[in-house]
């Protein structure tokens, strides 16, 4: 029945037949669900418009319509009727009359200019609001009439349920005319087309967001304003690289005119940077006012709130999987918030704690006396500056308490870092085993920053963003042009997408992340930090009905076989989740849901059993325990629909289950099976439970794959972080071999996302990337004359290397750059 399509007569076509811009349509469907329906979204948009008017009007009133001399009692009031009575100042006495207020506004030309600009901006937002409401009314009708989901129950539907109905609607209404059937990946590609590009560029360290400053050292600066400018330049602004939302401009798919395109992009970045400079005062004023009105009340009510932390914008991009929706990312990072906060609290300075305790003591003593006097006689508050002193002392005490750690806090950073890894899924290699070091803490703070730092960066963004665009982004124009040409692939029925988002292990896999022997990717094409492999597992687990392509199915099958083998070894050794006193006590104290308890048990069991073992023994023990926990999910997986691409690959685990997970399996098996005869509420509850178990399953896979990666790194310690083999005859690897022969120091391996700043040789402008990947994704199939540099290696754009060792094994001719203008680009059809 998968190939059948309902025939709709020409005169009675569905209103959703052949939707032209499916990117916007699917994005609005997802956004409407995330905002809990049409009504909530409508009210929220109206309040945003009112909020803007309030900020502008209230600020104008405070500037021009208040007599601060009367408010601060610097000027006496003129009450001629009763001159002998004591003067009592009221708030309206400080307000100027309307005619005086109007005259002061008209006399302030700068204020009038600001008000005109604000009025134009608000009218623009109003027009956009009206347009969006019309569009979202169509989405409202689509939910009710096509998907049969009423707005009142929409918040209780999972995205997977909504998506399954969209896939079914395609068969009935043919909303996309280019394909008979839509897949889950097609929908994700359309919603996340540009975000996948941004994730890939951050993963390959292409965007200039990491800086080494004289006093601050390694620093990350990535704000909402900078992100907005990146997207404006690359995706949707005037003169951007894309001609519409789903198609890269044809000239950017050819390598022949890459230099002039890079020059054109550089000029455009310059003009956008200049525009940011000109608008800097207006944006800065708005940022300051918005921050003041937003955070002052919170700061007064909870002074310690600025000492709280949040996931930084860079952290959200670095930790994001390919093809991960906003609500999925938010849910995952929210689960890692508590362990991340506990980990950062482990590093509070003892000296700072002593100072904070004593400052809090002195301030508390003075505050206690003032409060006691106020209780005795409330006239004490009428004394000048007493109320201000009480307020400042209270704020100071609250701030000091934020630097005083919990006296019951136990310092176990390695275990906390493993709990964090289970939720965030990504972590640089050099953090493992170094969780107690301040260097690791400082690098993690780039992902998990103070709210006060976040606010400060946003306030500085209007000043710093133009400098980054003009000074740092412009020199990368050629690398950016090469990136979009080399890593853009046309997918039938979807359009141009980032090739990394295909999650193709063969094209973008990393040998150190279980892709050895399965990937053909060069160093330039490899996704760093296991992004391809972890994204593939996350998408397959999150969307169990998705049918992966052959290479991905083989990778998932290989991973399941490895899990089965490692868990069998652990069961044979009788070492999985043993019944000892420590483990039993930890298990009995679990107050969270069963999936989270399983993760905690795995980590606690690893820590409890590894005290007297060698480092290698602990690593293998960790691997076996996580594998056994994963194997306990096998009965749950088999209870799902047989069409699941994730379960279809590989064989299910057999044999006895671990004792620690048997209870979870017994209670969760029915939850993973959605009964067709159940009520709507039962079905929604089962879907939520299913989503929770999928999240836990992915957490265990992340732990397991990181353990395998650590074993791989220990087996081949001589490999660099990017794992260049001897055949990777690049410039840096050649220099490393010379240094090793001379007995020189070898740099400590670090993640590509936290690289050393090493000087690089300038690339030859005429060098073009003509590897096997480019020939598949927009390269040239027609052979040409080979021109090689005299050196045995050649530098490529974006820090890639031409691998002459591989070229010798697979001779592929590289045409001249000038000849490519005469040849049409070859686009890979997926």
N, C-alpha and C positions, 0 to 999 in steps of 0.2 A: 503494500500500500504506500511505500515511500515515494514511488515515482508518479502516483496519481495526482492530478491537479483538477480542482473543480472548475469546470468551464463556465465562464461568466459571459453572457451575451453582450454584444457591443453596446447596445442601447441601455443596458442595466448594470453597468460596471460598478463595483464597490467604490465608495468614496476614498478608500485607501489603496486602490489599485495604482501601481506605478507611482510611488512617492519619489519625487525627484531628488530631494536632499535627505537621504536616509541618515547621514551623519547627525544632522540637527534633530531629526525625528527621534532616533534612538537615544540621543543625549537628553532630549526633553522627557522622554519616557522614564529614563533612569533618574533624572533630576526631580521629576514630579513625585516619584516614589520616595526618594530620599527626603523630600520636604513634606512628606506625609499627606499628599493630596493637593488638589487644586485650591481648596478654601484656605488652608494653612499658608500656602505659597502666596495667594492673593493678599491676605492680611499682612504677611511679612513684607511684601513689596510696598504696600501702602505705608506701612510704618517707616520703612527706609526713606521714602520720599518726605514724610513728615519730619523725620529725624534730621535730614539735611536742612529743611527750612528752619527748624528750631535752632540748630547750631549757628546758622548765619544770622537769624533774627536776634537771638539772645546775645550773641557776641556784639552785634551792632548796638543793641540796647545798653549793654554794659559799657561800651566805649563812649556813647554820645548822650545817654539819657539818665545818668546817675551823677548826683552831686556828692563826690567822695569826701569833701570837707565836712558836710553835715553828717555823713555816715560815720566818719572817724572822730566826730565831735571836735573838729578843729575850728568850727564856726558855730556861733550861737544862733538858735532859732529866734525869729522875731514874732513873739506872741504878745501883741499890744493889748489884747482884751483883758488878760489877767497877768499883769507884770509881776505881781508878788508871789504867784504860785510857782512851785518848782517845775522846771521844763522837762517834759517827758518826750523823748524823740521816738517817733514811730518810723517804720520802714517807708511808708509813702512820702514822708517828709523829705527823704533823700532823692525822690524821683523828680526830675525836671518837668515843667509843663510841656505839653505836646508841641506848642509853637517854638519854644526854645530848643527842644530836642530836634525838631525838623530843621531848624536853622543851623544847628551844629553839624548835622549830617550833610546838609548842602554845602557847608563851608569846607568840608573835608573831601577834597578831590580824590585822594588816594582811596578813601573808603568807598566813594561812589564807583570808582573803577572796579574795585573788588566786588561790589554788589552787582554790577552789570555782568561781570564774568560769571559770578555764581548764579545769576538768573539765567544766563544762556545755558550753563551746564545743567541746571535743574530742568529747564524746558526740554533739553536733549534727553535727560533721564525720564521725563514724563512721557515723551513720544515713544521711547524705547519700552517703557512700562506698558503703554497701551498696546503696542505691537506684540509684546510678549504675552499679554493676557489673551489676545486673540489667538495666538499660536497655541497657548496652553489650554484654551478652551477646546481646541481640536484634539489635544492629547486627552483631555477630560472625557470627550465623547468616545475616543478610541478605547480608553479603559473600560467604559461602561458598556458600549455597544459591541465592540469587537472582542475584547479580552474577557468581558463578562465579570469585571471586578468592580464592585461599587466603591466609591471614594471613602465611605465610612470604614470599610474593612481593609483598605489598601495598606495601612501601616503594619498589618499583621501578616502580609504576604512576603515571603522571601524573594530576593531577586531571581533566584533559580526558577521559582514558580512562574513569575511574570515572564521570564525569558522563554520558558517552555511553551507558554501560550503564544508568544510572538512567533516562535518557530512553527507552531501549528497554524497560525493565522496566515503565514506565507503560503501554505498549501491551498488555503481557501480564497484569499484575496490577492495573492501575488503582489505584495507591496514592493518587492524587488523583481524587475522583469528580466534581469540578467542571469538569474539562477532559478531553477525550479525549487530548490530547498535552501534554506539558510541554516548555517551551523552556529553553534555558540561562539566560536572564534570569529566568525564574520561580524556578529553583533558587537563583540568586544573591540574588534579592529576599528569599527566605525565610531564608536564612542571615544576610544582612547588613541585615535590616530596620532595626534600631535603630542600627547603625553608620553606615548611610547618612544617617540623621537627624543624628547627631553630626558627620559630615563636613560636611554642609550648614550646620549652625549655626556651626561654626568658619569655614567659607568666607564666611558672611555676617556674621561678627564679632558674633554674638549672645551667645555665652557670655562671661562676665566672666573672661577669662584673661590679658588684657593690661593692664598697669598702668604708670603713670608715677610713679615714686618719687622723692623729693627728691634722694637721693645717687646712686642707681643708674640713673636715667633710665628709658627704656622697658624694661620687664621682662615676661617671660612666666612665669606660675606655673600649671602644669597637671600635677598628680601623679595617681598611681593612686587615692589616697583621694578627691581631688576628682572625678575621673572616675566613680568608683563612686557618689558622692552624686548627681551629675548623672543617671546612669542610674536610680538609685533613685527620684528625684523624677519623672522623665519617663516611664519605661517600665514598671517592674515592681514598684515598692514599693507599700505600702498607700496607696490614694487617688491613684494615678498617673493620667496622662492616658489610658492604654490600659486597656480592660476585660479584654483577654486579649492573647496574643502577636501577634495578627494584626488587631486591630480597635481603632481609636480610639473613645473614648466618644462617643456621639451628640451630647451637649451641646457638645462642643468643635468640632463641625462646623458649628455655627450661630453667626452673629455677633451675634445679638440679646442674649444674656446674657454677652457677652465680659467686661464689667466685673466682674460678680459672680464669674465663673470666675477672673479674674485675682486678685481679692481672696482667693478660696479657695486658689488656688495660692500666693499670698504667705504666707498663714497656715501652710500646710503646710511651705513652705520654712523659716519661722521655727521651727517645732517640730523639724524635722530638724536645723537648726542648733543648737538647744538640746541635742538628744540628742547631737550631736557634741561639744559642750562638756562634757557630763557624762561621756562615755566617753573624753574626751581623755587623762586620765592612764593608763588601761589601754592604749589604743592606742599612746601615746607610749612606755611601758615596753616593749611588745612590739616596736615598731619599733627601739628602741635595742638590745635583746637580739638580735633577728634580724640586724641590721646588724653587730653585734659578732661573732657567731658565723660569719656568712657571709663577712665581708671581712677579718677579722684575719689568717687564715691566708694569704689571697691577698696581703695587704699585706706580710706577712713574707717570703713567697716571691718576690713581684714588687713591690717598693715603687713602681715607676713605673707600676703598673697604674691607679692613681687618676688619673694624668696622661693616660691614654688617654681617648678620647671615645666617645660612643654617640649614636645618634639619639634625641632627646628624645621624650617622649610627645606634646607639641604638634607636633613635627616629623612624627611618624608620622601624625597626624590631618590636618595641613595638606597633606602630600604624598600623601595617599591618594586614589586615584581613587574615584569612585562605582563600586560593584559590584566591589571588589577584595578578594579573600580575604586572610587573614592571611599565609599562606605566599607568596602572590604579592607582597605588599608587602615582606615580609622579604627575599625573593630580590632584588627590585629595589634596595632600599636597601643590601643587602650588597654589591652590585656597585659602588655609589657610595661605599663606605666608604673605600677607599684614596685615591682622588683628593680626597675631602673632608678626610682627615687631612693630605694633602700641602698642600692649600690653607691649612688653619689653621696649619700649621707655617711657612708663609711669613711669618707676622706675629709671630714671636717677637722680643721687644724686644732690640736690640743691647746696650743697657745691662744688661739682665737676663742676657744671655749672658755678658758680661764678668764680672759678679758671680758667676754660677754656675760659670764656669771656675776662678776664684780660690778660691772656697769649696771646690770639689771638690779643688783642689790641696792646700790646707791639711789638709782632712779625710783625703785619701788619704795624705799624708805621715805623719800620726799613726797611721793604720790600718796602714801598711806596717811601722812600727817595732814596734807591738804584735804583729803577725803574726810578724815575725822573732823577737821574744823568745819567743813561744809555741812556735815551731819549735825554738828552742834549749833551752827548758825548759818543759814543759807545766804546771808548778806556777804559772806566771804567771797562768793562768786562775783559780786559787784565790784570788788577791788580790781583795779586795772591789771591786766595780764595774768590773772589767776586762772581763768578758764583756758587761756592759750597754753599756760604751763602744764596744766593737767592733761590737755590733749597731747602735747609733745612728749610728756613723760610716758603716757600710755603707748604711743607709737614706738618710742625708743625701747620700752620693755618688750613689746611684741617682736620687734626686729632682733633684739638680743636673744630671745628665746629660739628664734629660727637657727641660731648658731650653736645652740646647746643640744647635743644629740641625746636620744633616748638612753637612759642609763641601762636599760635592758637589751640594748642593741648588741648583737654578736657580730664580730667582724669576720665574715666568710665571703670574700669577694669572688673567688673562683666559682663557688656554687651559685651565687647570685648571677654571675655572668652567663652561666649555663642556662639558668631560668630565663634570662633576658633573650638569649640566643634562640630558645625554643619558640619565642613569640615574634621576634623581629627577623629571624631567618638569615641575616647577613652580619658578618663580623670579620674584620681584617685578621689575617693569620697570626700576626705578631701580638694580638691581644691574649690569645690562649696561653696560659701559664704565666702571664704577666698582669693579671687582674689587680694585683696589689700595688702596682706601680702608678705613680702620679702621672706618668706620660700616657698610660692607657686611660686614666680618668680624664685627662685634658682632651684627648681625642674623642672619647665618648661624649664629653660635654659639647662638642661640635654638633652632635646629633641630638642631644638632650640638654637644652640650654635653659638658663633662667628666664622667666618671663620678663624681668627687668631688662635683660640683655636683648631680648626680642623686641621690646618697645624701643629701646635706644637705637637698635639697628634700623628699625622702620623710620625713626625720626631723622637719622643720618642719611637714609637712602636717597632723598632728593638731591643731596650734595655729592654723594659718592658715585651714584649710578652713572651720571654723564662721564665721569673720569674713567670708570671701568669700560664703558662702551668705546670711548675714543682711544684710550691708551692701551687697553688689554684685549678688547674683542677685535678691533680692526686688524692687528697682525695675524689673527687666526682665520681671516677671510678665505684663504686658499684651502686650509684644512676643512673649513665648514662646507665649501663647495664640493670638495672631494668626498666628504662624509655623506652628503645627501645623494651624490651620484652613485657611490659604491654600495650604500646600504639602503637603497630604495628598490622595492620590488612591486610589480603590478600584480594584484590578485584579482582574478575574474570575479565580477560581481561586487567587489569592494573598492578597487582603485589602488592608488599608490600608497603603500604602507612601509613602515620601517622593517627591514628584513630581520632584525633582531626579534621583533614581535612575533615572527613565525615560530620562534622557539625551536628552531631546527638544529639539533645537536650536530648534525653532519656539517652544517655551514658555520655555526657559531659556538660549538661546544669547546670546552677547555679540557685538555688531557688530564689535568690534575683533579678534575671533578667527574670521575667515572666515564669520561668520554674518550679515553685513550683507545686508539684503534677504531673508533666510531666517527671521528671528526676529521674533516679535511681542511679545517680552518687554519690559516696562518696566524701569527701573533696579532697582526693588525685586525683580523676578523674575529678573534676570540672575545667573548664577553668575559669581563673580569669578575672575580669573586663568586664564580659559579652561578652567575645570573641566568644563563640560559637553562641550565639543568634544574635549578630550584624553581624558576618560573614555570617550566614545563610540569613539574610535579604539582605545584600549587594549582595550576589551571586544570590539570587532569583530576585532582581530588575535589576541587570546588565545583567542577562541572562533570559529574560522573557519566553523563550520557554522551559526552563528546567523544568522537572517534578520531584519535590521533593519526597522523600519517605513519607510513611504514617505519621510518627511522625512529620516530618518537616512540612508537609501540615497542620496537626492539629495545630501546633504552629502558623503558619502564619495565619490560619483562626481565631484562638483565638485573635491574635493581631489585625486583621482587625475588628473583632467584638468589641474589646475594643475601637478602634479608633472611630467606628461608635457611640458607646454609649457616649463616652466623648464629641464628637462633637455635638451630639444631646442635651446634657446638656448645652453646650455653646450657641447653637442656641436658646434654650428655654429661656436662661437668656438675650438674645439680647446683648451679650457682645463680640462678635467676630469682631475684626478689626473695631471699631466704627468710625463714621465720626466726629472726633473731630479735632480741629485746629492743634494740634501737629502731630497727625497721618497723616492728609492730607498733611501737609508741608513735612514730611519725605517721604511720598509716591511720592510727586511731584518732589522731588530732586533725585530720583533714576535714575542713569545714566547707570546702568548695565542691563543685559538681564533680562527678566521677571522671570525666576526661581530664580535667585539670589535676585531679588527685593522681592519676596515672603518671603524668609528667613529673609531678613532685616526687612520687615514689621512685621513679627511675633515677632522678638526679640524687635523691637522698640515699638510695641504695648504692649508687656509684660512689658517693662520698664516704658512706659508712664502711664499705668493703675495701677501699683502696688505700688505707693508711699504711699498711706494711708491704705494699707491692711496689715493684719498680715502675718507672714511668711507662714503659712499653706494656707491662702487665695491666696497668690502670687503663690505658687506651683500649686494649683489647677487651677488657671487662666492660668499659663504657659501651663499646660497639656491640657486644653481645647482648647487654641488657636492653639497649634501645631496639635492637633487632627483634628481641623476644617480645617487647611491648608492641612493636609494629605487627608482629605475627599474630598477636591476640586480636587484631582487627580483621583477620581473615574471615571468621564466621560472619562478621558484620558486613563485610564486602560482598560475600556470596549471597546475602539476603537482599541486596539491592537489585535493581533492574538488570537483567542480563545484557542489555544493550550498552552498558557502561564500557567506554573505551579503556578506562583505567583498570577495571577488573578483568577485562577480556585479555589483557596482555599478561603473560607470565602465568605461573600456576599458583593456586592458593596454598597457603601453608597447611600442613597436616600435622597430626600428632597432638600431644597434650598442650594445654594452654598454661601460661604462667599463672601461678596462684594469685599473684597480686592483681591480675586483670580479669580473673574468672567472674567475679561479681559484676564487674562492669559489662562484661560480654553478655552475661545472662540477662541483665536489665536493659541492655542496649540493643539486643538483636531485634526485638520487636519494634523498637523505635526507628530502626533503619528501614523497616518495611512499611511502606505506605499502603494501607488497606483502602480499596476502592469504596467499600461500603461505609466508611467512617464518616462522621459529621464534619462540617467545615472547620469547626474549632479544633477537633482532634487532628485533622489533617494539617492545620497550620502549626499545632504544637509539635507534631511529629517532624514537620519540615525544619522547625527551629532546632529540635534535638539533633536531627540529621546534620544540620549546618555546624552545630557545636562539635559533634564527633569528627566531622571533616576537618575542622580547625585543629583539633587535637592530633589527628592523624598527620596533618602537614607539619605540626610542631615536632613530632617524633621523626618524621622524615628529614627535617632540617638538622636535628641533632645527629641523626645517623649519617647523613651525607657529609657533615662537617667532620665527624670522626673518621670516615673513610678518607676525606681530603687530608686530614692530619697524618694518617698512616702513610699516604702517598708521599707527602712532603718529607716524612722521616726516612722513607726508603730511598729518596733521591734528594739528599740535602744539598748537593752541588748545584741543583737547578735554581735559577733566579725566580723571583716572584711570578714573573710571566711564563715561567717554565719553558725556557728555550731549550730545545734539544741541540745536540751537536750539529745537526743539519741546519739549524737556524743561524746561518753565517752572517750575523748582523754586526754592525760596527761595535756596539757596546759589548756583545758577547765575545767578539774577537779581543777587545781590550781586556775583558775579564780573564780570558784564558792567558794572555800575556802577564797580567798581574799575578795570576795563580802560579805560573811558572817561575816568576821572579820572587815568589814568596811574599808578595804584597798583600795587604789586608783585603779581605773579601767583604763587601757590604752585607749587613744583616738583611735577610729577606723581609720585605714589607709588602703590604697590599698595594695594588695599583691605585686605590682610592686614597691612600695615604703615602704618596711616593716621596722619595728624596728629591730635592731640587738639584738636578744635575745638569750641567751645561750640555746642550745638544748641538751637533754640527749642523750648519745651515743646509736645508734641502736644496737639491738642484731643481730649479723652477720647471725644467723640461721633463722631470721624471714623472711618469704617470703610473698608476696602479693597474697592472694588467695580469692579475692572478686568475686562478680558475673561478673564483667567486665573481669577479667582474665579468668574466665571459658568460657566466650564467645570468647575472643580474644587471645587464645593461652594458656589457662589454662588446668586443668585436670578435666575430667568428671567422672573418676573412683574414687569412694570414698575410703578413706584411714583412717588410725587411726588419731584421733584428739589429738594433743598435745598442750595444752594451758599453757601460763605462769601463775604463781600464781597471777599476778596483774590483775585487771579488765580491763586493756587496754594494747595494745601492739603497740609499735612504728613500723612504716613501713618505707621503703625507701622513699627518697625525701620528707620527712616531712609529709607523709600521716599517717592516723590513722586507726586502725582496730576498727570498730564500733560494740561493743558487743551488744549494744541495738538492732541494726538491725539484727545481727547474731542470736539473740534469737528469733526474729520474723520469720526469714527465716533460719533455721539451715542448714548450708552447711559445710560438713566435709572438713577439710584441710589435704591433705596427707603430709607425711614426705618429706623433701627435698631429702633424699637419694633415695626415691622410684621413683622420677620423671625421673631419667636417664633411667629407664626400660620402660617408657611409651612414645609413640610418641606424639608430640605436636598437639593440636587441633587448626586448623586455621579456623577462621570464614570466610565463603564465602559470600560476599556481592553481 
